[in-house]
Amino acid sequence: MVSPFFFVEATPCLRPMNDIDIEGLKGIANQLRIHSIAATTAAGSGHPTSCCSAADLVAALFFGHMRYNPKDPHYYNNDRFILSKGHAAPLLYAAWAETGLFPVEDLLKLRQLDSDLEGHPTPRLPFVDVATGSLGQGLSVGVGMALCGRLDKLDYRTYVLLGDGECAEGSVWEAASLAGIYQLNNLVAVVDVNRLGQSQPTAFEHNLDVYKRRFEAFGWRTEEIDGHDVEEIIEVLAAAGLGSQPLVILAKTLKGAGISFIQDKEGWHGRPLSREEATRAIAELQPSAKSGIGHPIAAPSQLPAPKNDPPASYPPTSYKMGDSVATREAYGNALVRIGESDQRVVAMDGDTKNSTYSEKFYKKFPNRFTECFIAEQNMVGVATGFAARGKVPFVSTFACFFTRAFDQVRVAGISLANIKLTGSHVGASIGEDGPSQMGLEDIAMMRTVAGSTVLYPSDAVCAEKLVEQMAQHKGICFLRTSRPKTTVLYNNDEQFPIGGAKILRQSAGDKVTIVAAGVTLYEALKAADELKGQGVGITVIDAYSVKPLAKELIKGAAAQTQNLVITVEDHYAEGGLGDAVAGELSGEGVRVHKLAVRELPHSGKPEELLAKYGIDARAIVAKVKELNR
Amino acid sequence: MVSPFFFVEATPCLRPMNDIDIEGLKGIANQLRIHSIAATTAAGSGHPTSCCSAADLVAALFFGHMRYNPKDPHYYNNDRFILSKGHAAPLLYAAWAETGLFPVEDLLKLRQLDSDLEGHPTPRLPFVDVATGSLGQGLSVGVGMALCGRLDKLDYRTYVLLGDGECAEGSVWEAASLAGIYQLNNLVAVVDVNRLGQSQPTAFEHNLDVYKRRFEAFGWRTEEIDGHDVEEIIEVLAAAGLGSQPLVILAKTLKGAGISFIQDKEGWHGRPLSREEATRAIAELQPSAKSGIGHPIAAPSQLPAPKNDPPASYPPTSYKMGDSVATREAYGNALVRIGESDQRVVAMDGDTKNSTYSEKFYKKFPNRFTECFIAEQNMVGVATGFAARGKVPFVSTFACFFTRAFDQVRVAGISLANIKLTGSHVGASIGEDGPSQMGLEDIAMMRTVAGSTVLYPSDAVCAEKLVEQMAQHKGICFLRTSRPKTTVLYNNDEQFPIGGAKILRQSAGDKVTIVAAGVTLYEALKAADELKGQGVGITVIDAYSVKPLAKELIKGAAAQTQNLVITVEDHYAEGGLGDAVAGELSGEGVRVHKLAVRELPHSGKPEELLAKYGIDARAIVAKVKELNR
């Protein structure tokens, strides 16, 4: 299987082994231990023993191997470091403080409300690319960064520090598999095998051979080392980037290493030392501790910066009103149209590209498309990695399969990641495939994501314009696309600002305001026509922006229709468009009646299902009449 | 092809290899192919080529190996079969029709609204234990069934048929790992390696060695075969259950096998044959096709039935009003209390048992507890497997980590699975660990699950009573538990019916109704006390049942407070308690104002965070005053 990406020859390690101050690194490792213990004891919470097991690894990486400019954590060709075992945050903070980036005294503000040094790392911190803390996600992000490095013709390497317990997460193996397939030799995973999980020892404890066989089977080169032997760590790191495979360093460590009365003992996960214990522990470590301040750090290469500037504008769409085009296909068209001039745009899909139409982008710009195979968790993580490197990744699969990656999307929210998710095949209107393939909860899911934007176009013009908006807007965006073809309603020069809505039908004396989107918008228009024929007027609003909602516009329309609103959505009744409208407008006295799918759907023809689940024109007409008796 | 319908009498004896009619099985396989083609062509949609690749495997399993009573698909000691590659549904339906369970003519009603033969299998059908269709989930369910078989001392084996593309899903490797760890030699996976995914070939095509090395590294015994050589299939199946490891059969197959002009060709995924193509294909297969009707099927052993009857009642709780107990701890207590007499109760956790307190059950009933390690997707699937076998599984982890398993929970809804999920550490009130560990979207997520019940106790008594309710109620239940200790509010004899709520404060002249649950209930009570001191009365409702909501009770209380309601929740504003109340009551004219977490939270002390995010007593008081100016 040919990788679509440019294959970079490995840059050999710039620093000869005998230049590296092993004793100095050991000293720094102990300084990092001291910081981790002191900070968590001061905070009264945290994971000091998880920090101690990885301290030698982190010291070696940060002060003996990685190539980066500690004064400029954002420099685009710095080696990247991802703390996948995010609960070791104090260790990461300590490492950066010891580079001199901020005062070491700040470390004692760990977990305080007014400090950016939170319980788990977030990108409020300049040296944190992505939030971690939900285990098993960092390697996916690393895969994304490694792929992006190739695309941008940069030679930075990406290092991901994982715990052993978190290797039980399937997402780790999704990432491992893709890294093996694409031969990401610019990716290095380091597994801190300290044998003790949270509530008990891991299944494999210190049996490194289990991990070795697994990673090898997934296409990785493996090295097994004593994770407290700094010389060994440096030695295996020197060979990073050689060969054609990603490298995993399996490091046998002790949880709480360095603290004689705690190391390798059960019952110490997530437990800060008492003041007295901390004093004892620090006393053990102090004599050999050394500051990292002034310790030489290898510099990154100077290479041309990637071109990540957005274009001034995009070329226009060219649909004809009345044409019949599915919004999922319009999505594919949009990707190609904006991808031409917007070099930031990359795309990925989970073996559904022929259904989501991301295949159009794949055919036009194959080196900017990543086939992620049937592994949605990893796909979202990969996108998060690309986004952290300044790209604008468009991720597509069936809307219902994004539920597979909800944790990754949730954490992407915490990461303020600039990813764009497009879920196709929404609602019962997909028809015969049945409920396992229907997106019926995606609006609810995506509304909860911190800082998200949730969009739901009805026609091709709107879909394409929203894709433009998504590319220009900073933050997580989700776009719902439908399987069936729908009629083009709008002119090519129509604008669709995020947070807006369109009033498609409105007359004085209208009885009810219908708020709909997607396929149900057309049902609402049919209902409006039918009711008009019976002398009853209804206002019809296309709520293409579910979050943020066009609250004032809807409220204004409702005010002219007895404050009565009917929402209609091809989605469950919980958490979707109806709840969005009711949740925001109920307090203002608007009465919202929800039409939605209220039972587990069945296979059937699309039109049968819209009728059966009460979201077709007939149901809307009936509801309007019921409310106007 | 029309066959007369009649039942096959099972022969209760072991079947030597030379008793197996290989030619007969080949003929049945082709009959299954014919059915799959005819049904999908009639439906105009479906996946005939995915059925054809697996037809020999399914024929061999159903008619040459598995021990079951086809007249009684629910018999508790039947071998179990899970079609993890759920899109091959027509093949499964055909197999069962050919056992005589229902008329083969029914197969042509595939995907019709009035037929139970849906696009992907659901348990509306008696021979389907769990819904499939979202790939990569079947093996987890199989692991649960295999574990349950051991618990129940039954000798049925569980067979899971997977596609090769779906092995990219990390959940497959979570399941594989656990099966290896627990040495589930009563579990057999069969991988239909037909090399062609949906939109392109899989990464490894027919390279069986890749799969072999992976499964071996995960602790499985492996067999590689020609998936169209029925004799080979039968031969390797004969060794199922031998040794101490689970067995995986890696079968090299051709997508569309049996149809000369389609087999192994790209572009045929999910594509029905045209009428003309179907006629040609069936003509190729007909001469060798044989009916399965009358073909002998191996009988299951007769073993004592597992005891899966619920007890008449549970022993009482013994809390003292005013005690300080976290609801997460009460959960642990409840599991032990009901577990004593309710043999159906089993539990599982993802290495958080010391935090969720499921550890109490683990210590008391270790053989009924499954440590699933840090792999939540698989854990939910395992629970679904146990539930399919009549157990009542209680699954626990942090609420936020259930987002990792949203797809599995969604499909469990489609499966009508009787699983009980308890998510701890909800809300910003967990404090210093920060947002990656906070459950802020779990109510929204769980509300969308088909048929779910969503419960949110505030004190220990309520938590324990709700656990009882969950055990007795049929369907998916989700319980939110909090990290901080809270005061016991209720007597031990208080009842908490699902769908109910408790009015804790109410007086004539109350200005607003506050609806809260969990930690915010206590904030509401504090606010009530403070406002009372200022001469303002508020009604306070404990909405421990979020879904179903105590709609009439809340509506009735609101009617006496100017139809004004304030909801307060330790959850995001989207999709939670507030949206639930607004969504249901807005249409009735109730005005709902939501207090909730409206920004990405930060690490800090619990009380600081409740204040910062506007969900503490002070915020409630301020809101009441604002609404009553």
Boltz contact constraints between the chains, C-beta under 6 A:
constraints:
  - contact:
      token1: [A, 1]
      token2: [B, 203]
      max_distance: 6.0
  - contact:
      token1: [A, 45]
      token2: [B, 432]
      max_distance: 6.0
  - contact:
      token1: [A, 111]
      token2: [B, 432]
      max_distance: 6.0
  - contact:
      token1: [A, 111]
      token2: [B, 603]
      max_distance: 6.0
  - contact:
      token1: [A, 113]
      token2: [B, 604]
      max_distance: 6.0
  - contact:
      token1: [A, 113]
      token2: [B, 608]
      max_distance: 6.0
  - contact:
      token1: [A, 118]
      token2: [B, 434]
      max_distance: 6.0
  - contact:
      token1: [A, 118]
      token2: [B, 603]
      max_distance: 6.0
  - contact:
      token1: [A, 119]
      token2: [B, 432]
      max_distance: 6.0
  - contact:
      token1: [A, 119]
      token2: [B, 433]
      max_distance: 6.0
  - contact:
      token1: [A, 119]
      token2: [B, 434]
      max_distance: 6.0
  - contact:
      token1: [A, 119]
      token2: [B, 603]
      max_distance: 6.0
  - contact:
      token1: [A, 120]
      token2: [B, 434]
      max_distance: 6.0
  - contact:
      token1: [A, 120]
      token2: [B, 436]
      max_distance: 6.0
  - contact:
      token1: [A, 133]
      token2: [B, 436]
      max_distance: 6.0
  - contact:
      token1: [A, 134]
      token2: [B, 436]
      max_distance: 6.0
  - contact:
      token1: [A, 135]
      token2: [B, 374]
      max_distance: 6.0
  - contact:
      token1: [A, 165]
      token2: [B, 374]
      max_distance: 6.0
  - contact:
      token1: [A, 166]
      token2: [B, 374]
      max_distance: 6.0
  - contact:
      token1: [A, 168]
      token2: [B, 373]
      max_distance: 6.0
  - contact:
      token1: [A, 168]
      token2: [B, 374]
      max_distance: 6.0
  - contact:
      token1: [A, 168]
      token2: [B, 375]
      max_distance: 6.0
  - contact:
      token1: [A, 169]
      token2: [B, 374]
      max_distance: 6.0
  - contact:
      token1: [A, 169]
      token2: [B, 375]
      max_distance: 6.0
  - contact:
      token1: [A, 170]
      token2: [B, 170]
      max_distance: 6.0
  - contact:
      token1: [A, 170]
      token2: [B, 171]
      max_distance: 6.0
  - contact:
      token1: [A, 170]
      token2: [B, 173]
      max_distance: 6.0
  - contact:
      token1: [A, 170]
      token2: [B, 174]
      max_distance: 6.0
  - contact:
      token1: [A, 170]
      token2: [B, 377]
      max_distance: 6.0
  - contact:
      token1: [A, 171]
      token2: [B, 170]
      max_distance: 6.0
  - contact:
      token1: [A, 173]
      token2: [B, 170]
      max_distance: 6.0
  - contact:
      token1: [A, 173]
      token2: [B, 173]
      max_distance: 6.0
  - contact:
      token1: [A, 174]
      token2: [B, 170]
      max_distance: 6.0
  - contact:
      token1: [A, 181]
      token2: [B, 203]
      max_distance: 6.0
  - contact:
      token1: [A, 197]
      token2: [B, 351]
      max_distance: 6.0
  - contact:
      token1: [A, 198]
      token2: [B, 351]
      max_distance: 6.0
  - contact:
      token1: [A, 199]
      token2: [B, 351]
      max_distance: 6.0
  - contact:
      token1: [A, 199]
      token2: [B, 353]
      max_distance: 6.0
  - contact:
      token1: [A, 199]
      token2: [B, 354]
      max_distance: 6.0
  - contact:
      token1: [A, 203]
      token2: [B, 181]
      max_distance: 6.0
  - contact:
      token1: [A, 213]
      token2: [B, 217]
      max_distance: 6.0
  - contact:
      token1: [A, 214]
      token2: [B, 217]
      max_distance: 6.0
  - contact:
      token1: [A, 217]
      token2: [B, 213]
      max_distance: 6.0
  - contact:
      token1: [A, 217]
      token2: [B, 214]
      max_distance: 6.0
  - contact:
      token1: [A, 217]
      token2: [B, 217]
      max_distance: 6.0
  - contact:
      token1: [A, 351]
      token2: [B, 197]
      max_distance: 6.0
  - contact:
      token1: [A, 351]
      token2: [B, 198]
      max_distance: 6.0
  - contact:
      token1: [A, 351]
      token2: [B, 199]
      max_distance: 6.0
  - contact:
      token1: [A, 353]
      token2: [B, 199]
      max_distance: 6.0
  - contact:
      token1: [A, 354]
      token2: [B, 199]
      max_distance: 6.0
  - contact:
      token1: [A, 373]
      token2: [B, 168]
      max_distance: 6.0
  - contact:
      token1: [A, 374]
      token2: [B, 135]
      max_distance: 6.0
  - contact:
      token1: [A, 374]
      token2: [B, 165]
      max_distance: 6.0
  - contact:
      token1: [A, 374]
      token2: [B, 166]
      max_distance: 6.0
  - contact:
      token1: [A, 374]
      token2: [B, 168]
      max_distance: 6.0
  - contact:
      token1: [A, 374]
      token2: [B, 169]
      max_distance: 6.0
  - contact:
      token1: [A, 375]
      token2: [B, 168]
      max_distance: 6.0
  - contact:
      token1: [A, 375]
      token2: [B, 169]
      max_distance: 6.0
  - contact:
      token1: [A, 377]
      token2: [B, 170]
      max_distance: 6.0
  - contact:
      token1: [A, 403]
      token2: [B, 406]
      max_distance: 6.0
  - contact:
      token1: [A, 403]
      token2: [B, 407]
      max_distance: 6.0
  - contact:
      token1: [A, 403]
      token2: [B, 410]
      max_distance: 6.0
  - contact:
      token1: [A, 404]
      token2: [B, 407]
      max_distance: 6.0
  - contact:
      token1: [A, 406]
      token2: [B, 403]
      max_distance: 6.0
  - contact:
      token1: [A, 406]
      token2: [B, 406]
      max_distance: 6.0
  - contact:
      token1: [A, 407]
      token2: [B, 403]
      max_distance: 6.0
  - contact:
      token1: [A, 407]
      token2: [B, 404]
      max_distance: 6.0
  - contact:
      token1: [A, 410]
      token2: [B, 403]
      max_distance: 6.0
  - contact:
      token1: [A, 414]
      token2: [B, 435]
      max_distance: 6.0
  - contact:
      token1: [A, 414]
      token2: [B, 436]
      max_distance: 6.0
  - contact:
      token1: [A, 432]
      token2: [B, 45]
      max_distance: 6.0
  - contact:
      token1: [A, 432]
      token2: [B, 111]
      max_distance: 6.0
  - contact:
      token1: [A, 432]
      token2: [B, 119]
      max_distance: 6.0
  - contact:
      token1: [A, 433]
      token2: [B, 119]
      max_distance: 6.0
  - contact:
      token1: [A, 434]
      token2: [B, 118]
      max_distance: 6.0
  - contact:
      token1: [A, 434]
      token2: [B, 119]
      max_distance: 6.0
  - contact:
      token1: [A, 434]
      token2: [B, 120]
      max_distance: 6.0
  - contact:
      token1: [A, 435]
      token2: [B, 414]
      max_distance: 6.0
  - contact:
      token1: [A, 436]
      token2: [B, 120]
      max_distance: 6.0
  - contact:
      token1: [A, 436]
      token2: [B, 133]
      max_distance: 6.0
  - contact:
      token1: [A, 436]
      token2: [B, 134]
      max_distance: 6.0
  - contact:
      token1: [A, 436]
      token2: [B, 414]
      max_distance: 6.0
  - contact:
      token1: [A, 441]
      token2: [B, 448]
      max_distance: 6.0
  - contact:
      token1: [A, 444]
      token2: [B, 444]
      max_distance: 6.0
  - contact:
      token1: [A, 444]
      token2: [B, 448]
      max_distance: 6.0
  - contact:
      token1: [A, 444]
      token2: [B, 575]
      max_distance: 6.0
  - contact:
      token1: [A, 447]
      token2: [B, 574]
      max_distance: 6.0
  - contact:
      token1: [A, 447]
      token2: [B, 575]
      max_distance: 6.0
  - contact:
      token1: [A, 448]
      token2: [B, 441]
      max_distance: 6.0
  - contact:
      token1: [A, 448]
      token2: [B, 444]
      max_distance: 6.0
  - contact:
      token1: [A, 448]
      token2: [B, 572]
      max_distance: 6.0
  - contact:
      token1: [A, 448]
      token2: [B, 574]
      max_distance: 6.0
  - contact:
      token1: [A, 448]
      token2: [B, 575]
      max_distance: 6.0
  - contact:
      token1: [A, 450]
      token2: [B, 600]
      max_distance: 6.0
  - contact:
      token1: [A, 572]
      token2: [B, 448]
      max_distance: 6.0
  - contact:
      token1: [A, 574]
      token2: [B, 447]
      max_distance: 6.0
  - contact:
      token1: [A, 574]
      token2: [B, 448]
      max_distance: 6.0
  - contact:
      token1: [A, 575]
      token2: [B, 444]
      max_distance: 6.0
  - contact:
      token1: [A, 575]
      token2: [B, 447]
      max_distance: 6.0
  - contact:
      token1: [A, 575]
      token2: [B, 448]
      max_distance: 6.0
  - contact:
      token1: [A, 575]
      token2: [B, 575]
      max_distance: 6.0
  - contact:
      token1: [A, 579]
      token2: [B, 579]
      max_distance: 6.0
  - contact:
      token1: [A, 579]
      token2: [B, 583]
      max_distance: 6.0
  - contact:
      token1: [A, 582]
      token2: [B, 582]
      max_distance: 6.0
  - contact:
      token1: [A, 582]
      token2: [B, 583]
      max_distance: 6.0
  - contact:
      token1: [A, 582]
      token2: [B, 586]
      max_distance: 6.0
  - contact:
      token1: [A, 583]
      token2: [B, 579]
      max_distance: 6.0
  - contact:
      token1: [A, 583]
      token2: [B, 582]
      max_distance: 6.0
  - contact:
      token1: [A, 586]
      token2: [B, 582]
      max_distance: 6.0
  - contact:
      token1: [A, 586]
      token2: [B, 586]
      max_distance: 6.0
  - contact:
      token1: [A, 586]
      token2: [B, 591]
      max_distance: 6.0
  - contact:
      token1: [A, 586]
      token2: [B, 592]
      max_distance: 6.0
  - contact:
      token1: [A, 587]
      token2: [B, 591]
      max_distance: 6.0
  - contact:
      token1: [A, 587]
      token2: [B, 592]
      max_distance: 6.0
  - contact:
      token1: [A, 587]
      token2: [B, 593]
      max_distance: 6.0
  - contact:
      token1: [A, 589]
      token2: [B, 591]
      max_distance: 6.0
  - contact:
      token1: [A, 591]
      token2: [B, 586]
      max_distance: 6.0
  - contact:
      token1: [A, 591]
      token2: [B, 587]
      max_distance: 6.0
  - contact:
      token1: [A, 591]
      token2: [B, 589]
      max_distance: 6.0
  - contact:
      token1: [A, 592]
      token2: [B, 586]
      max_distance: 6.0
  - contact:
      token1: [A, 592]
      token2: [B, 587]
      max_distance: 6.0
  - contact:
      token1: [A, 593]
      token2: [B, 587]
      max_distance: 6.0
  - contact:
      token1: [A, 600]
      token2: [B, 450]
      max_distance: 6.0
  - contact:
      token1: [A, 603]
      token2: [B, 111]
      max_distance: 6.0
  - contact:
      token1: [A, 603]
      token2: [B, 118]
      max_distance: 6.0
  - contact:
      token1: [A, 603]
      token2: [B, 119]
      max_distance: 6.0
  - contact:
      token1: [A, 604]
      token2: [B, 113]
      max_distance: 6.0
  - contact:
      token1: [A, 608]
      token2: [B, 113]
      max_distance: 6.0
